Amino acid sequence: MYQIYNAVAHLPDAWDVLTKHDIFLQSAYLNALEASSPSNIKWYYIGVFKEEKLVGVAIIQRVQLYVKDMFRNNQVSCVKDFLKDQVSKILKGNILVVGNLMHTGQHGIYFRQTEMSQNLFLTTVFDALKAIEQDIKKLENKTIRSIVFKDYFAEDGIHNEKEFFNSHNLYQVTVQPNMIMEVQSNWIQFQDYISELNKKYRDRYKRARKKLNSITSRELNLEAIKAHQRELYHLYLNVSENAQFNTFILSEHHFYHLKLQLKDDFKVYGYYLNNELVGFYTLILNGNVLETYFLGYDKEHQYPNQLYLNMLYDMAQFGINHQFKTIVYARTAMEIKSSVGAEAKPMVMYLKHTNSILNAVLKQIFGLMNPRQDWEPRHPFK
């Protein structure tokens, strides 16, 4: 049995009890997203019940994909423009995502394995997806183009359910890896991490710190985030608009609402030059896992001051000094993240097009949209 909720305010009290292990499934985080959601994303929440007991949950995003959101970097060739135009005709429209496009990782489903089999849980979630799809068609006359089960590590038990995915014509596709650094037990302070870098990367660390020059960093509280809302947003856009492929644009007040809801579990650190904000990064404290979140920087100071690399070091310093077990650096910029000690963890997702003919070529189309990047893993430790 399942129940579909259209707002966090309607979730049962048992929701937060069941999902206490993952802040990304908790109502505080979901409230923040609901209050500051990208304009093209709508949220649904599925509760799976055994009799009257909540035993599983799923986060669903209805995403309306538009060409202007998917392709924001306009410096491409005519051939690429043509390809993107053809691809967008297949991918654009309404899709349902089981998971959260706004953060890397499996933060979309959870169920109590002692109460329900994985197959029954997934089948129930899929039944709820069909009900959402039918409601959207009935109320808005919109057709769901694609369904996506997002972001699973290679060792995730969900891959045992091949029969389920095959029966619903969902393809497994490889996506960019999640860059993760395991904090070693002997790293009590950040200096312990620095000491384990080999000479080449220790020298690189020292150079990066020197290049900051007069730039200083400090944490922003709720009032400071509100006061700097517009600047934070423009710095975020500098980075976001560089991406080859995007599915959303954050709202201007996104970081404010996250701080308002998550309080000390959400951190914003700003970089200042002569009292001018030139960069920032954000962190989400998820139990013993430190999750890096969105960041931004002024293009003028990124390269000469190595802002991005310094941010990666500062994230590592926060994680080590506060004794987190894992630092999740997420996707993109894999090579530079590996240079600070993060390792690539392969991830996959499952997807289908609701048009059976287009579904037959969707796997190849997705490969076009998500090309493999040639990059060389770095080995910074002795």
C-alpha positions as CSV (number, residue, x, y, z in Angstrom):
1,M,0.0,0.0,0.0
2,Y,1.2,3.5,-0.8
3,Q,0.3,7.1,-0.1
4,I,1.3,10.0,-2.3
5,Y,1.9,13.4,-0.6
6,N,2.1,16.7,-2.5
7,A,3.7,18.7,0.3
8,V,6.1,18.2,3.2
9,A,3.5,19.5,5.6
10,H,1.4,16.5,4.8
11,L,4.0,13.9,5.6
12,P,3.2,11.6,8.6
13,D,5.2,12.0,11.8
14,A,6.8,8.6,11.2
15,W,8.6,9.9,8.1
16,D,11.5,11.6,10.0
17,V,11.8,8.7,12.4
18,L,12.2,6.2,9.5
19,T,14.7,8.5,7.6
20,K,16.8,9.8,10.5
21,H,20.0,8.3,8.9
22,D,19.9,10.6,5.9
23,I,19.4,14.4,6.1
24,F,18.4,14.5,2.4
25,L,15.3,12.5,3.2
26,Q,14.3,14.5,6.3
27,S,11.5,17.0,6.3
28,A,13.8,20.0,7.2
29,Y,15.8,19.6,4.0
30,L,12.7,18.8,2.0
31,N,11.0,21.9,3.4
32,A,14.0,24.0,2.3
33,L,13.8,22.6,-1.2
34,E,10.1,23.1,-1.4
35,A,10.4,26.7,-0.4
36,S,13.2,27.4,-2.9
37,S,12.8,24.8,-5.6
38,P,13.9,25.5,-9.2
39,S,10.9,26.7,-11.2
40,N,10.9,23.5,-13.4
41,I,10.8,21.0,-10.5
42,K,7.7,19.8,-8.6
43,W,7.9,17.4,-5.7
44,Y,6.0,14.3,-4.7
45,Y,6.6,12.1,-1.7
46,I,5.7,8.4,-1.5
47,G,5.0,6.6,1.7
48,V,5.0,2.8,1.5
49,F,3.0,1.1,4.2
50,K,2.8,-2.4,5.6
51,E,-0.7,-2.4,7.0
52,E,-0.7,1.0,8.7
53,K,3.0,1.2,9.5
54,L,5.3,3.3,7.3
55,V,8.1,1.1,6.2
56,G,9.5,2.9,3.1
57,V,9.7,6.3,1.4
58,A,10.6,7.6,-2.0
59,I,11.3,11.2,-3.2
60,I,9.9,12.0,-6.6
61,Q,10.8,15.0,-8.8
62,R,8.7,16.0,-11.7
63,V,11.1,17.9,-13.9
64,Q,10.1,19.9,-16.9
65,L,13.2,20.0,-19.2
66,Y,13.6,22.9,-21.6
67,V,16.3,23.4,-24.1
68,K,17.4,26.7,-22.4
69,D,17.9,24.9,-19.1
70,M,19.6,21.8,-20.6
71,F,22.1,23.8,-22.7
72,R,23.3,27.0,-21.2
73,N,26.9,27.0,-22.6
74,N,26.4,28.5,-26.1
75,Q,30.0,28.3,-27.3
76,V,29.5,25.2,-29.4
77,S,29.9,24.3,-33.1
78,C,27.1,24.1,-35.6
79,V,27.4,20.3,-35.6
80,K,27.0,20.2,-31.9
81,D,24.1,22.6,-32.1
82,F,22.4,20.3,-34.6
83,L,23.0,17.2,-32.4
84,K,21.7,18.9,-29.3
85,D,18.6,20.1,-31.1
86,Q,17.9,16.5,-32.2
87,V,18.6,15.1,-28.7
88,S,16.5,17.8,-27.0
89,K,13.5,16.7,-29.0
90,I,13.7,13.3,-27.4
91,L,14.6,14.4,-23.8
92,K,12.7,17.6,-23.4
93,G,9.3,17.6,-21.7
94,N,8.2,16.1,-18.4
95,I,10.2,13.4,-16.6
96,L,9.7,11.7,-13.3
97,V,12.9,11.2,-11.2
98,V,13.1,8.8,-8.3
99,G,15.7,10.7,-6.4
100,N,17.1,14.2,-6.2
101,L,18.7,15.9,-9.3
102,M,20.0,18.6,-7.0
103,H,22.5,16.4,-5.3
104,T,24.8,13.6,-6.3
105,G,24.1,10.2,-4.7
106,Q,21.3,7.9,-3.8
107,H,19.0,10.1,-1.6
108,G,15.7,9.1,-3.2
109,I,14.5,5.8,-1.6
110,Y,14.7,4.0,1.6
111,F,12.8,1.1,3.1
112,R,13.1,-1.2,6.1
113,Q,14.3,-4.5,4.8
114,T,13.1,-6.4,7.8
115,E,9.5,-5.4,6.9
116,M,9.4,-5.7,3.1
117,S,11.3,-7.2,0.2
118,Q,13.2,-4.9,-2.1
119,N,11.2,-6.2,-5.1
120,L,7.9,-5.4,-3.4
121,F,9.1,-2.0,-2.4
122,L,10.2,-1.1,-5.9
123,T,7.0,-2.5,-7.4
124,T,5.0,-0.4,-5.0
125,V,7.0,2.8,-5.9
126,F,6.5,2.1,-9.6
127,D,2.7,1.7,-9.0
128,A,2.8,5.1,-7.3
129,L,4.8,6.6,-10.3
130,K,2.1,5.3,-12.7
131,A,-0.6,7.0,-10.5
132,I,1.3,10.3,-10.5
133,E,1.7,10.0,-14.3
134,Q,-2.0,9.5,-14.8
135,D,-2.9,12.4,-12.5
136,I,-0.6,14.7,-14.5
137,K,-2.2,13.6,-17.7
138,K,-5.7,14.0,-16.3
139,L,-5.2,17.4,-14.6
140,E,-2.8,19.1,-17.0
141,N,-3.0,17.0,-20.1
142,K,0.8,16.6,-20.0
143,T,2.6,13.3,-20.9
144,I,5.5,12.0,-18.9
145,R,8.3,11.4,-21.4
146,S,10.9,9.6,-19.2
147,I,11.2,7.8,-15.8
148,V,14.6,7.8,-14.0
149,F,15.8,5.9,-10.9
150,K,18.8,8.0,-10.0
151,D,22.4,7.4,-8.7
152,Y,23.4,4.0,-7.4
153,F,26.8,2.8,-6.5
154,A,28.1,-0.5,-8.0
155,E,27.6,-2.3,-4.7
156,D,24.0,-1.2,-4.2
157,G,21.6,-4.1,-3.6
158,I,19.2,-2.6,-6.1
159,H,21.2,-4.1,-8.9
160,N,19.9,-7.6,-7.8
161,E,16.5,-6.6,-9.1
162,K,17.3,-7.1,-12.8
163,E,13.9,-8.8,-13.3
164,F,12.1,-5.7,-12.0
165,F,14.0,-3.3,-14.3
166,N,13.8,-5.5,-17.3
167,S,10.0,-6.0,-16.9
168,H,9.5,-2.2,-16.9
169,N,12.0,-1.7,-19.8
170,L,14.4,0.4,-17.7
171,Y,17.9,0.6,-19.0
172,Q,21.0,0.7,-16.8
173,V,23.3,3.6,-17.9
174,T,26.6,4.7,-16.5
175,V,26.9,8.3,-15.2
176,Q,29.8,10.4,-14.0
177,P,31.4,8.9,-10.9
178,N,31.0,10.4,-7.4
179,M,34.3,11.7,-6.1
180,I,34.7,10.6,-2.5
181,M,37.5,10.9,0.0
182,E,37.7,8.5,3.0
183,V,39.1,10.3,6.0
184,Q,41.9,8.1,7.4
185,S,41.7,7.2,11.1
186,N,45.1,8.7,11.8
187,W,44.1,12.1,10.4
188,I,43.3,13.8,13.7
189,Q,44.1,17.3,12.5
190,F,44.4,18.7,9.0
191,Q,48.2,18.8,9.3
192,D,48.1,15.0,9.5
193,Y,46.6,15.0,6.0
194,I,49.2,17.5,4.7
195,S,52.0,15.3,6.1
196,E,50.8,12.4,4.1
197,L,50.9,14.2,0.8
198,N,53.9,13.4,-1.4
199,K,56.3,16.3,-2.1
200,K,54.7,17.3,-5.4
201,Y,51.2,17.7,-3.9
202,R,52.5,19.2,-0.7
203,D,54.2,21.9,-2.7
204,R,51.1,22.3,-4.8
205,Y,49.1,22.9,-1.6
206,K,51.6,25.5,-0.4
207,R,51.5,27.3,-3.7
208,A,47.7,27.4,-3.7
209,R,47.6,28.8,-0.2
210,K,50.1,31.5,-1.2
211,K,48.1,32.5,-4.3
212,L,45.1,33.4,-2.1
213,N,47.1,36.5,-1.2
214,S,44.8,38.9,0.6
215,I,41.6,36.7,0.1
216,T,40.2,35.5,3.4
217,S,37.4,33.2,4.2
218,R,34.7,33.2,6.9
219,E,31.5,31.5,7.6
220,L,28.2,33.3,6.8
221,N,25.4,33.1,9.3
222,L,21.7,33.3,8.4
223,E,21.6,37.1,8.3
224,A,24.8,37.3,6.2
225,I,23.4,34.8,3.7
226,K,20.3,36.9,3.4
227,A,22.3,40.1,3.0
228,H,24.5,38.5,0.3
229,Q,21.8,36.6,-1.4
230,R,22.1,38.3,-4.8
231,E,26.0,38.1,-4.8
232,L,25.9,34.4,-3.8
233,Y,23.5,33.7,-6.6
234,H,25.5,35.4,-9.3
235,L,28.7,33.6,-8.2
236,Y,26.8,30.3,-8.4
237,L,25.6,31.2,-11.9
238,N,29.2,31.8,-13.0
239,V,29.9,28.1,-12.3
240,S,26.5,26.7,-13.3
241,E,26.5,28.3,-16.7
242,N,29.8,26.8,-17.5
243,A,28.4,23.3,-17.3
244,Q,27.7,21.5,-20.7
245,F,24.4,20.0,-19.5
246,N,22.0,21.1,-16.7
247,T,18.5,20.2,-15.7
248,F,17.7,23.1,-13.4
249,I,18.7,26.6,-12.1
250,L,18.6,27.2,-8.4
251,S,16.4,30.0,-7.1
252,E,18.1,33.1,-5.7
253,H,17.0,32.4,-2.1
254,H,18.0,28.7,-2.1
255,F,20.9,29.0,0.3
256,Y,18.9,31.2,2.7
257,H,16.2,28.6,3.0
258,L,18.6,25.8,3.5
259,K,20.3,27.7,6.4
260,L,16.9,28.6,7.8
261,Q,15.8,24.9,7.9
262,L,19.1,23.0,8.5
263,K,20.7,25.5,10.9
264,D,24.2,24.2,11.9
265,D,23.9,21.3,9.5
266,F,24.3,23.7,6.6
267,K,27.5,25.8,6.2
268,V,28.2,28.6,3.9
269,Y,31.8,29.9,3.7
270,G,32.5,33.1,1.7
271,Y,35.8,34.3,0.3
272,Y,36.5,38.0,0.6
273,L,38.9,40.4,-1.1
274,N,38.7,43.9,0.4
275,N,35.3,43.1,1.8
276,E,34.0,42.1,-1.6
277,L,32.6,38.5,-1.9
278,V,34.5,36.8,-4.7
279,G,33.6,33.1,-4.0
280,F,31.8,30.7,-1.7
281,Y,31.2,27.1,-1.0
282,T,28.5,25.2,0.9
283,L,28.5,22.0,3.0
284,I,25.8,19.8,4.4
285,L,26.6,17.8,7.5
286,N,24.9,14.4,7.1
287,G,25.7,12.3,10.1
288,N,29.4,11.2,9.8
289,V,29.4,12.1,6.1
290,L,30.4,15.6,5.0
291,E,28.5,16.4,1.7
292,T,29.9,19.3,-0.4
293,Y,27.1,21.2,-2.0
294,F,26.9,24.1,-4.5
295,L,29.7,26.7,-4.9
296,G,30.5,29.8,-6.9
297,Y,33.3,32.2,-7.7
298,D,34.2,35.3,-9.5
299,K,35.9,34.4,-12.8
300,E,38.4,37.2,-12.4
301,H,39.9,35.6,-9.3
302,Q,39.4,31.9,-10.0
303,Y,42.7,31.2,-11.8
304,P,45.1,33.8,-10.4
305,N,44.1,33.0,-6.8
306,Q,43.3,29.3,-7.4
307,L,40.0,29.8,-5.6
308,Y,38.5,26.4,-6.6
309,L,41.5,24.4,-5.5
310,N,41.6,26.3,-2.2
311,M,37.9,25.5,-1.7
312,L,38.6,21.8,-2.1
313,Y,41.4,22.0,0.5
314,D,39.1,24.0,2.9
315,M,36.4,21.4,2.5
316,A,39.0,18.7,3.4
317,Q,40.2,20.7,6.4
318,F,36.6,21.1,7.7
319,G,35.9,17.3,7.3
320,I,39.2,16.2,8.9
321,N,39.1,18.7,11.8
322,H,35.5,17.8,12.6
323,Q,36.2,14.0,12.4
324,F,33.9,13.1,9.5
325,K,34.5,9.6,8.1
326,T,33.8,10.5,4.5
327,I,33.9,13.7,2.4
328,V,31.6,13.6,-0.7
329,Y,33.0,15.9,-3.4
330,A,30.3,14.8,-5.9
331,R,30.6,15.0,-9.6
332,T,32.5,17.1,-12.2
333,A,36.1,18.3,-12.2
334,M,37.2,14.7,-11.3
335,E,40.9,15.2,-12.0
336,I,41.4,18.2,-9.7
337,K,39.3,16.5,-7.0
338,S,41.5,13.4,-7.2
339,S,44.5,15.7,-6.7
340,V,43.3,16.4,-3.2
341,G,42.7,12.7,-2.4
342,A,39.1,12.0,-3.6
343,E,38.6,8.7,-5.5
344,A,36.1,8.1,-8.3
345,K,33.2,5.7,-7.2
346,P,31.3,4.5,-10.3
347,M,27.6,5.2,-10.4
348,V,24.7,4.2,-12.6
349,M,21.0,5.0,-13.0
350,Y,18.0,3.3,-14.6
351,L,15.9,5.1,-17.1
352,K,13.2,4.6,-19.8
353,H,11.3,6.6,-22.3
354,T,7.6,6.1,-22.2
355,N,7.6,5.9,-26.0
356,S,8.6,2.3,-26.8
357,I,10.3,3.3,-30.1
358,L,12.3,6.1,-28.5
359,N,13.1,3.9,-25.6
360,A,14.9,1.5,-27.9
361,V,17.5,4.2,-28.7
362,L,17.5,6.1,-25.4
363,K,20.6,4.3,-24.1
364,Q,22.6,5.6,-27.0
365,I,21.0,9.0,-26.8
366,F,21.9,9.3,-23.1
367,G,25.5,8.4,-24.0
368,L,25.6,11.4,-26.3
369,M,24.3,13.6,-23.5
370,N,26.6,12.2,-20.8
371,P,29.9,11.6,-22.7
372,R,32.8,9.9,-20.9
373,Q,35.5,12.2,-19.9
374,D,39.1,11.4,-20.4
375,W,40.9,12.3,-17.2
376,E,43.9,11.0,-15.3
377,P,43.4,10.0,-11.7
378,R,46.0,11.7,-9.4
379,H,47.7,10.0,-6.5
380,P,48.7,12.7,-4.0
381,F,49.6,10.5,-1.1
382,K,53.0,9.0,-0.3
